[in-house]
Every structure is written in structure tokens, then in C-alpha cells.
């Protein structure tokens, strides 16, 4: 089922979209917690990688659940 879900049309596009959205939102949340300090904008490569990796984990898991549910519902409907 894993291969079927990950090879479904639109899966990786949805993962990429959610990854970027999560990274941007989480960046602004972190920036808000430091009071929108200008010094926070000097982010390191390590921070960017961590945001993107966290975004990927979130995006992949949410998209996988969505597509898995859709395929499972379709399979049950055909029975």
C-alpha cells in the first residue's frame, strides 16, 4: 500500500506544498516568539535545513494519511 500511495498522481506535489507551507508558518511562529527581532533573520543553513526537514516530515505524514484514506475508501467502495 505504501508504494501505491506514494506513486499516486499528485502525492509528491502535495508533499512539497505542505513542506514549504509548514516551514514558512513555523519560521514566522518562531520569529514571533522572539518578538520579531531583526537579529532572528540571520538564520543559519542549519536552521533552514531543520525547518525544511520538519516540514517534510509533516507534509509527508499528512499527505500520506490523506491519500491512504482516499485509496482505502475507493477500495471499500468497489467491494
C-alpha positions as CSV (number, residue, x, y, z in Angstrom):
1,X,0.0,0.0,0.0
2,X,2.9,2.3,0.7
3,X,4.2,2.2,-2.9
4,X,0.7,2.6,-4.2
5,X,0.1,5.8,-2.1
6,X,3.5,7.3,-2.9
7,X,3.1,6.7,-6.6
8,X,-0.4,8.2,-6.8
9,X,-0.7,11.2,-9.0
10,X,-0.3,14.5,-7.1
11,X,1.2,12.9,-4.0
12,X,4.7,14.5,-4.2
13,X,3.3,17.8,-5.3
14,X,1.1,17.9,-2.2
15,X,4.1,16.9,0.0
16,X,6.2,19.7,-1.5
17,X,3.4,22.3,-1.0
18,X,2.8,21.3,2.6
19,X,6.6,21.2,3.3
20,X,7.0,24.8,2.2
21,X,3.9,26.0,3.9
22,X,4.8,24.4,7.2
23,X,8.4,25.7,7.0
24,X,7.2,29.3,6.4
25,X,4.5,29.2,9.0
26,X,6.8,27.7,11.6
27,X,9.5,30.3,10.8
28,X,7.0,33.1,11.5
29,X,5.9,31.4,14.7
30,X,9.5,31.2,15.9
31,X,10.1,34.7,14.9
32,X,7.0,35.9,16.8
33,X,8.3,34.2,19.9
34,X,11.5,36.3,19.9
35,X,9.4,39.5,19.4
36,X,10.0,39.9,15.7
37,X,13.6,40.7,16.4
38,X,15.7,41.7,13.4
39,X,18.5,39.6,14.7
40,X,16.4,36.4,14.2
41,X,16.5,37.0,10.4
42,X,20.2,36.0,10.3
43,X,19.3,32.3,10.2
44,X,21.9,29.7,9.5
45,X,21.9,26.9,7.0
46,X,21.3,24.5,9.8
47,X,18.1,26.3,10.8
48,X,16.8,26.3,7.2
49,X,17.6,22.6,6.8
50,X,15.8,21.9,10.1
51,X,12.7,23.8,9.1
52,X,12.6,22.0,5.7
53,X,13.2,18.6,7.3
54,X,10.5,19.2,9.9
55,X,8.2,20.5,7.1
56,X,8.9,17.3,5.1
57,X,8.0,15.0,8.0
58,X,4.8,17.0,8.5
59,X,4.0,17.2,4.8
60,X,4.7,13.6,4.1
61,X,2.7,12.2,7.0
62,X,-0.3,14.5,6.4
63,X,-0.3,13.8,2.6
64,X,0.2,10.0,3.2
65,X,-2.8,9.9,5.5
66,X,-5.0,11.8,3.1
67,X,-4.1,9.7,0.1
68,X,-4.2,6.4,2.1
69,X,-7.7,7.3,3.3
70,X,-8.8,8.2,-0.2
71,X,-7.5,4.9,-1.7
72,X,-8.9,2.8,1.2
73,X,-12.3,4.4,0.7
74,X,-12.1,3.8,-3.0
75,X,-11.2,0.1,-2.5
76,X,-14.1,-0.4,0.0
77,X,-16.5,1.3,-2.4
78,X,-15.6,-1.2,-5.1
79,X,-16.3,-4.3,-2.9
